[in-house]
Amino acid sequence: MALREFRWLPHDGGRHAIPASLVVGDVAKTLCGRELAVPHDPPSKTQWCWPTCLACDASWREREGILLFPRLATSHRVVAKRR
């Protein structure tokens, strides 16, 4: 059993969240609603560098109970003055 309900997969120029239970050849929708088939060949190193789909990220964070990113700072950073 997967630790998380969703995992990430490069598709169509971005990294999208898909159900963790999917296997090669399964067809499903990403959290942002794009349809994809899980490929037979693993994604390349370059594909893993594609940007994260913001819609998938927001939906994933909401489902996992994680604050949205980016988020506002809750405290002020104090920078020491040089003398």
N, CA, C and O atoms as a printed pandas DataFrame, in Angstrom:
     atom_number atom_name residue_name chain_id  residue_number  x_coord  y_coord  z_coord
0              1         N          MET        A               1    0.837   -1.179    0.000
1              2        CA          MET        A               1    0.000    0.000    0.000
2              3         C          MET        A               1    0.883    1.244    0.000
3              4         O          MET        A               1    1.873    1.310    0.729
4              5         N          ALA        A               2    0.525    2.218   -0.810
5              6        CA          ALA        A               2    1.318    3.442   -0.933
6              7         C          ALA        A               2    1.166    4.302    0.324
7              8         O          ALA        A               2    0.123    4.298    0.977
8              9         N          LEU        A               3    2.225    5.033    0.642
9             10        CA          LEU        A               3    2.170    5.938    1.776
10            11         C          LEU        A               3    1.295    7.147    1.479
11            12         O          LEU        A               3    0.674    7.707    2.382
12            13         N          ARG        A               4    1.247    7.541    0.233
13            14        CA          ARG        A               4    0.442    8.685   -0.202
14            15         C          ARG        A               4   -0.543    8.213   -1.265
15            16         O          ARG        A               4   -0.309    7.223   -1.959
16            17         N          GLU        A               5   -1.646    8.943   -1.376
17            18        CA          GLU        A               5   -2.687    8.590   -2.332
18            19         C          GLU        A               5   -2.280    8.902   -3.774
19            20         O          GLU        A               5   -2.773    8.276   -4.712
20            21         N          PHE        A               6   -1.373    9.878   -3.948
21            22        CA          PHE        A               6   -0.970   10.314   -5.283
22            23         C          PHE        A               6    0.539   10.293   -5.424
23            24         O          PHE        A               6    1.279   10.364   -4.443
24            25         N          ARG        A               7    0.983   10.193   -6.686
25            26        CA          ARG        A               7    2.409   10.297   -7.007
26            27         C          ARG        A               7    2.531   11.213   -8.219
27            28         O          ARG        A               7    1.528   11.587   -8.826
28            29         N          TRP        A               8    3.751   11.568   -8.564
29            30        CA          TRP        A               8    3.999   12.529   -9.643
30            31         C          TRP        A               8    4.524   11.816  -10.875
31            32         O          TRP        A               8    5.299   10.865  -10.778
32            33         N          LEU        A               9    4.084   12.296  -12.052
33            34        CA          LEU        A               9    4.514   11.708  -13.318
34            35         C          LEU        A               9    4.650   12.818  -14.355
35            36         O          LEU        A               9    3.713   13.593  -14.553
36            37         N          PRO        A              10    5.810   12.908  -15.026
37            38        CA          PRO        A              10    5.946   13.883  -16.106
38            39         C          PRO        A              10    4.995   13.547  -17.259
39            40         O          PRO        A              10    4.894   12.398  -17.688
40            41         N          HIS        A              11    4.307   14.574  -17.743
41            42        CA          HIS        A              11    3.372   14.391  -18.852
42            43         C          HIS        A              11    3.093   15.744  -19.484
43            44         O          HIS        A              11    2.820   16.716  -18.780
44            45         N          ASP        A              12    3.159   15.813  -20.797
45            46        CA          ASP        A              12    2.753   17.001  -21.536
46            47         C          ASP        A              12    3.443   18.284  -21.045
47            48         O          ASP        A              12    2.802   19.327  -20.910
48            49         N          GLY        A              13    4.746   18.194  -20.782
49            50        CA          GLY        A              13    5.538   19.364  -20.421
50            51         C          GLY        A              13    5.522   19.757  -18.952
51            52         O          GLY        A              13    6.085   20.789  -18.587
52            53         N          GLY        A              14    4.888   18.956  -18.100
53            54        CA          GLY        A              14    4.856   19.274  -16.675
54            55         C          GLY        A              14    4.795   17.998  -15.856
55            56         O          GLY        A              14    4.561   16.911  -16.384
56            57         N          ARG        A              15    5.011   18.149  -14.560
57            58        CA          ARG        A              15    4.892   17.001  -13.643
58            59         C          ARG        A              15    3.506   17.079  -13.012
59            60         O          ARG        A              15    3.148   18.076  -12.385
60            61         N          HIS        A              16    2.734   16.009  -13.188
61            62        CA          HIS        A              16    1.344   15.984  -12.751
62            63         C          HIS        A              16    1.135   14.921  -11.676
63            64         O          HIS        A              16    1.856   13.924  -11.628
64            65         N          ALA        A              17    0.147   15.142  -10.820
65            66        CA          ALA        A              17   -0.197   14.183   -9.774
66            67         C          ALA        A              17   -1.211   13.182  -10.317
67            68         O          ALA        A              17   -2.218   13.556  -10.918
68            69         N          ILE        A              18   -0.920   11.896  -10.091
69            70        CA          ILE        A              18   -1.810   10.819  -10.514
70            71         C          ILE        A              18   -2.028    9.884   -9.323
71            72         O          ILE        A              18   -1.229    9.894   -8.386
72            73         N          PRO        A              19   -3.086    9.081   -9.340
73            74        CA          PRO        A              19   -3.271    8.108   -8.259
74            75         C          PRO        A              19   -2.063    7.176   -8.143
75            76         O          PRO        A              19   -1.555    6.680   -9.148
76            77         N          ALA        A              20   -1.618    6.946   -6.930
77            78        CA          ALA        A              20   -0.435    6.112   -6.699
78            79         C          ALA        A              20   -0.654    4.663   -7.115
79            80         O          ALA        A              20    0.314    3.942   -7.357
80            81         N          SER        A              21   -1.898    4.226   -7.203
81            82        CA          SER        A              21   -2.207    2.836   -7.521
82            83         C          SER        A              21   -2.079    2.501   -9.006
83            84         O          SER        A              21   -2.145    1.327   -9.373
84            85         N          LEU        A              22   -1.897    3.499   -9.866
85            86        CA          LEU        A              22   -1.823    3.243  -11.303
86            87         C          LEU        A              22   -0.562    2.466  -11.667
87            88         O          LEU        A              22    0.493    2.645  -11.059
88            89         N          VAL        A              23   -0.691    1.605  -12.665
89            90        CA          VAL        A              23    0.447    0.830  -13.169
90            91         C          VAL        A              23    0.585    1.084  -14.664
91            92         O          VAL        A              23   -0.276    1.717  -15.276
92            93         N          VAL        A              24    1.664    0.592  -15.245
93            94        CA          VAL        A              24    1.937    0.775  -16.673
94            95         C          VAL        A              24    0.713    0.383  -17.505
95            96         O          VAL        A              24    0.128   -0.685  -17.323
96            97         N          GLY        A              25    0.350    1.276  -18.415
97            98        CA          GLY        A              25   -0.757    1.019  -19.314
98            99         C          GLY        A              25   -2.100    1.527  -18.823
99           100         O          GLY        A              25   -3.030    1.671  -19.616
100          101         N          ASP        A              26   -2.221    1.803  -17.524
101          102        CA          ASP        A              26   -3.481    2.346  -17.002
102          103         C          ASP        A              26   -3.737    3.727  -17.594
103          104         O          ASP        A              26   -2.805    4.505  -17.799
104          105         N          VAL        A              27   -4.987    4.021  -17.863
105          106        CA          VAL        A              27   -5.400    5.339  -18.334
106          107         C          VAL        A              27   -6.217    5.984  -17.226
107          108         O          VAL        A              27   -7.128    5.368  -16.673
108          109         N          ALA        A              28   -5.886    7.219  -16.910
109          110        CA          ALA        A              28   -6.574    7.926  -15.834
110          111         C          ALA        A              28   -6.437    9.423  -16.044
111          112         O          ALA        A              28   -5.840    9.873  -17.022
112          113         N          LYS        A              29   -6.992   10.182  -15.124
113          114        CA          LYS        A              29   -6.869   11.632  -15.170
114          115         C          LYS        A              29   -5.955   12.101  -14.047
115          116         O          LYS        A              29   -5.930   11.535  -12.954
116          117         N          THR        A              30   -5.203   13.157  -14.356
117          118        CA          THR        A              30   -4.375   13.803  -13.345
118          119         C          THR        A              30   -5.284   14.611  -12.437
119          120         O          THR        A              30   -6.472   14.755  -12.727
120          121         N          LEU        A              31   -4.752   15.138  -11.351
121          122        CA          LEU        A              31   -5.574   15.957  -10.456
122          123         C          LEU        A              31   -6.065   17.233  -11.126
123          124         O          LEU        A              31   -7.057   17.816  -10.689
124          125         N          CYS        A              32   -5.381   17.677  -12.183
125          126        CA          CYS        A              32   -5.828   18.868  -12.902
126          127         C          CYS        A              32   -6.796   18.523  -14.028
127          128         O          CYS        A              32   -7.282   19.415  -14.724
128          129         N          GLY        A              33   -7.081   17.226  -14.211
129          130        CA          GLY        A              33   -8.065   16.804  -15.195
130          131         C          GLY        A              33   -7.544   16.361  -16.546
131          132         O          GLY        A              33   -8.342   16.061  -17.435
132          133         N          ARG        A              34   -6.222   16.309  -16.735
133          134        CA          ARG        A              34   -5.665   15.844  -18.013
134          135         C          ARG        A              34   -5.672   14.325  -18.049
135          136         O          ARG        A              34   -5.332   13.666  -17.066
136          137         N          GLU        A              35   -6.058   13.786  -19.183
137          138        CA          GLU        A              35   -6.046   12.337  -19.327
138          139         C          GLU        A              35   -4.667   11.880  -19.782
139          140         O          GLU        A              35   -4.034   12.523  -20.619
140          141         N          LEU        A              36   -4.209   10.766  -19.225
141          142        CA          LEU        A              36   -2.919   10.210  -19.630
142          143         C          LEU        A              36   -2.933    8.709  -19.454
143          144         O          LEU        A              36   -3.746    8.157  -18.713
144          145         N          ALA        A              37   -2.023    8.063  -20.146
145          146        CA          ALA        A              37   -1.768    6.633  -19.973
146          147         C          ALA        A              37   -0.388    6.508  -19.337
147          148         O          ALA        A              37    0.564    7.146  -19.786
148          149         N          VAL        A              38   -0.279    5.696  -18.305
149          150        CA          VAL        A              38    1.016    5.502  -17.657
150          151         C          VAL        A              38    1.929    4.808  -18.657
151          152         O          VAL        A              38    1.618    3.713  -19.124
152          153         N          PRO        A              39    3.073    5.448  -18.994
153          154        CA          PRO        A              39    3.943    4.917  -20.048
154          155         C          PRO        A              39    4.712    3.667  -19.625
155          156         O          PRO        A              39    4.924    3.416  -18.439
156          157         N          HIS        A              40    5.124    2.888  -20.632
157          158        CA          HIS        A              40    5.934    1.693  -20.379
158          159         C          HIS        A              40    7.369    2.070  -20.024
159          160         O          HIS        A              40    7.988    1.447  -19.162
160          161         N          ASP        A              41    7.892    3.103  -20.701
161          162        CA          ASP        A              41    9.258    3.543  -20.435
162          163         C          ASP        A              41    9.252    4.569  -19.310
163          164         O          ASP        A              41    8.393    5.449  -19.282
164          165         N          PRO        A              42   10.203    4.466  -18.381
165          166        CA          PRO        A              42   10.261    5.453  -17.304
166          167         C          PRO        A              42   10.600    6.837  -17.855
167          168         O          PRO        A              42   11.258    6.952  -18.889
168          169         N          PRO        A              43   10.150    7.887  -17.166
169          170        CA          PRO        A              43   10.478    9.245  -17.600
170          171         C          PRO        A              43   11.990    9.469  -17.581
171          172         O          PRO        A              43   12.711    8.877  -16.778
172          173         N          SER        A              44   12.450   10.333  -18.478
173          174        CA          SER        A              44   13.877   10.659  -18.532
174          175         C          SER        A              44   14.236   11.624  -17.399
175          176         O          SER        A              44   13.358   12.215  -16.769
176          177         N          LYS        A              45   15.523   11.771  -17.155
177          178        CA          LYS        A              45   15.975   12.732  -16.138
178          179         C          LYS        A              45   15.520   14.140  -16.489
179          180         O          LYS        A              45   15.172   14.922  -15.604
180          181         N          THR        A              46   15.523   14.461  -17.770
181          182        CA          THR        A              46   15.090   15.786  -18.213
182          183         C          THR        A              46   13.610   16.000  -17.924
183          184         O          THR        A              46   13.215   17.086  -17.498
184          185         N          GLN        A              47   12.788   14.982  -18.148
185          186        CA          GLN        A              47   11.355   15.115  -17.894
186          187         C          GLN        A              47   11.061   15.355  -16.415
187          188         O          GLN        A              47   10.108   16.060  -16.084
188          189         N          TRP        A              48   11.860   14.784  -15.530
189          190        CA          TRP        A              48   11.654   15.016  -14.098
190          191         C          TRP        A              48   11.967   16.465  -13.718
191          192         O          TRP        A              48   11.586   16.919  -12.638
192          193         N          CYS        A              49   12.648   17.182  -14.590
193          194        CA          CYS        A              49   12.961   18.596  -14.336
194          195         C          CYS        A              49   11.874   19.536  -14.851
195          196         O          CYS        A              49   11.958   20.747  -14.648
196          197         N          TRP        A              50   10.857   18.993  -15.514
197          198        CA          TRP        A              50    9.754   19.829  -15.979
198          199         C          TRP        A              50    9.076   20.481  -14.782
199          200         O          TRP        A              50    9.111   19.929  -13.682
200          201         N          PRO        A              51    8.460   21.644  -14.975
201          202        CA          PRO        A              51    7.809   22.324  -13.848
202          203         C          PRO        A              51    6.604   21.534  -13.324
203          204         O          PRO        A              51    5.921   20.836  -14.073
204          205         N          THR        A              52    6.374   21.664  -12.047
205          206        CA          THR        A              52    5.210   21.042  -11.421
206          207         C          THR        A              52    3.949   21.768  -11.861
207          208         O          THR        A              52    3.905   22.998  -11.860
208          209         N          CYS        A              53    2.934   21.018  -12.235
209          210        CA          CYS        A              53    1.636   21.596  -12.603
210          211         C          CYS        A              53    1.049   22.275  -11.363
211          212         O          CYS        A              53    0.846   21.629  -10.335
212          213         N          LEU        A              54    0.781   23.569  -11.462
213          214        CA          LEU        A              54    0.284   24.317  -10.304
214          215         C          LEU        A              54   -1.092   23.837   -9.859
215          216         O          LEU        A              54   -1.381   23.807   -8.663
216          217         N          ALA        A              55   -1.946   23.461  -10.816
217          218        CA          ALA        A              55   -3.284   22.975  -10.458
218          219         C          ALA        A              55   -3.197   21.629   -9.730
219          220         O          ALA        A              55   -3.902   21.410   -8.744
220          221         N          CYS        A              56   -2.336   20.730  -10.215
221          222        CA          CYS        A              56   -2.143   19.446   -9.531
222          223         C          CYS        A              56   -1.565   19.671   -8.138
223          224         O          CYS        A              56   -2.001   19.048   -7.170
224          225         N          ASP        A              57   -0.587   20.560   -8.039
225          226        CA          ASP        A              57    0.053   20.840   -6.755
226          227         C          ASP        A              57   -0.957   21.367   -5.745
227          228         O          ASP        A              57   -0.984   20.914   -4.601
228          229         N          ALA        A              58   -1.785   22.316   -6.157
229          230        CA          ALA        A              58   -2.782   22.893   -5.243
230          231         C          ALA        A              58   -3.786   21.828   -4.800
231          232         O          ALA        A              58   -4.130   21.752   -3.620
232          233         N          SER        A              59   -4.252   21.014   -5.733
233          234        CA          SER        A              59   -5.215   19.968   -5.401
234          235         C          SER        A              59   -4.585   18.912   -4.487
235          236         O          SER        A              59   -5.212   18.460   -3.529
236          237         N          TRP        A              60   -3.348   18.524   -4.788
237          238        CA          TRP        A              60   -2.646   17.540   -3.973
238          239         C          TRP        A              60   -2.463   18.052   -2.543
239          240         O          TRP        A              60   -2.724   17.336   -1.577
240          241         N          ARG        A              61   -2.009   19.306   -2.425
241          242        CA          ARG        A              61   -1.796   19.872   -1.096
242          243         C          ARG        A              61   -3.096   19.942   -0.302
243          244         O          ARG        A              61   -3.108   19.661    0.897
244          245         N          GLU        A              62   -4.185   20.315   -0.961
245          246        CA          GLU        A              62   -5.476   20.388   -0.277
246          247         C          GLU        A              62   -5.887   19.001    0.235
247          248         O          GLU        A              62   -6.335   18.870    1.374
248          249         N          ARG        A              63   -5.736   17.980   -0.592
249          250        CA          ARG        A              63   -6.106   16.620   -0.203
250          251         C          ARG        A              63   -5.217   16.068    0.897
251          252         O          ARG        A              63   -5.670   15.280    1.727
252          253         N          GLU        A              64   -3.945   16.479    0.911
253          254        CA          GLU        A              64   -2.994   16.003    1.922
254          255         C          GLU        A              64   -2.995   16.858    3.190
255          256         O          GLU        A              64   -2.341   16.516    4.175
256          257         N          GLY        A              65   -3.729   17.966    3.161
257          258        CA          GLY        A              65   -3.753   18.851    4.326
258          259         C          GLY        A              65   -2.474   19.664    4.473
259          260         O          GLY        A              65   -2.085   20.023    5.584
260          261         N          ILE        A              66   -1.821   19.955    3.349
261          262        CA          ILE        A              66   -0.574   20.722    3.344
262          263         C          ILE        A              66   -0.891   22.139    2.874
263          264         O          ILE        A              66   -1.672   22.326    1.941
264          265         N          LEU        A              67   -0.289   23.129    3.517
265          266        CA          LEU        A              67   -0.522   24.510    3.117
266          267         C          LEU        A              67   -0.131   24.733    1.666
267          268         O          LEU        A              67    0.817   24.130    1.162
268          269         N          LEU        A              68   -0.880   25.613    0.998
269          270        CA          LEU        A              68   -0.572   25.941   -0.386
270          271         C          LEU        A              68    0.789   26.605   -0.492
271          272         O          LEU        A              68    1.267   27.206    0.470
272          273         N          PHE        A              69    1.409   26.500   -1.646
273          274        CA          PHE        A              69    2.728   27.090   -1.885
274          275         C          PHE        A              69    2.621   27.985   -3.107
275          276         O          PHE        A              69    1.966   27.579   -4.066
276          277         N          PRO        A              70    3.203   29.149   -3.147
277          278        CA          PRO        A              70    3.914   29.779   -2.030
278          279         C          PRO        A              70    2.928   30.316   -1.008
279          280         O          PRO        A              70    1.765   30.575   -1.318
280          281         N          ARG        A              71    3.400   30.474    0.189
281          282        CA          ARG        A              71    2.546   30.998    1.258
282          283         C          ARG        A              71    3.204   32.230    1.863
283          284         O          ARG        A              71    4.416   32.423    1.771
284          285         N          LEU        A              72    2.388   33.036    2.471
285          286        CA          LEU        A              72    2.894   34.248    3.103
286          287         C          LEU        A              72    3.694   33.891    4.344
287          288         O          LEU        A              72    3.375   32.935    5.050
288          289         N          ALA        A              73    4.718   34.657    4.596
289          290        CA          ALA        A              73    5.533   34.446    5.794
290          291         C          ALA        A              73    4.700   34.762    7.027
291          292         O          ALA        A              73    3.898   35.695    7.020
292          293         N          THR        A              74    4.890   33.987    8.077
293          294        CA          THR        A              74    4.157   34.222    9.313
294          295         C          THR        A              74    4.996   34.989   10.331
295          296         O          THR        A              74    4.496   35.392   11.381
296          297         N          SER        A              75    6.242   35.181   10.019
297          298        CA          SER        A              75    7.099   35.953   10.909
298          299         C          SER        A              75    8.035   36.805   10.051
299          300         O          SER        A              75    8.196   36.564    8.854
300          301         N          HIS        A              76    8.627   37.771   10.667
301          302        CA          HIS        A              76    9.555   38.645    9.962
302          303         C          HIS        A              76   10.972   38.179   10.242
303          304         O          HIS        A              76   11.328   37.878   11.382
304          305         N          ARG        A              77   11.757   38.125    9.214
305          306        CA          ARG        A              77   13.153   37.737    9.371
306          307         C          ARG        A              77   13.940   38.961    9.802
307          308         O          ARG        A              77   13.843   40.020    9.181
308          309         N          VAL        A              78   14.704   38.821   10.843
309          310        CA          VAL        A              78   15.518   39.902   11.344
310          311         C          VAL        A              78   16.927   39.758   10.769
311          312         O          VAL        A              78   17.562   38.714   10.918
312          313         N          VAL        A              79   17.403   40.798   10.122
313          314        CA          VAL        A              79   18.740   40.788    9.532
314          315         C          VAL        A              79   19.639   41.656   10.416
315          316         O          VAL        A              79   19.335   42.820   10.678
316          317         N          ALA        A              80   20.725   41.082   10.859
317          318        CA          ALA        A              80   21.662   41.833   11.703
318          319         C          ALA        A              80   22.342   42.915   10.890
319          320         O          ALA        A              80   22.732   42.696    9.743
320          321         N          LYS        A              81   22.480   44.084   11.493
321          322        CA          LYS        A              81   23.150   45.198   10.818
322          323         C          LYS        A              81   24.648   45.091   11.030
323          324         O          LYS        A              81   25.118   44.770   12.122
324          325         N          ARG        A              82   25.387   45.364    9.969
325          326        CA          ARG        A              82   26.853   45.370   10.100
326          327         C          ARG        A              82   27.287   46.703   10.675
327          328         O          ARG        A              82   26.698   47.741   10.373
328          329         N          ARG        A              83   28.307   46.672   11.494
329          330        CA          ARG        A              83   28.836   47.906   12.092
330          331         C          ARG        A              83   30.121   48.278   11.456
331          332         O          ARG        A              83   30.722   49.287   11.824
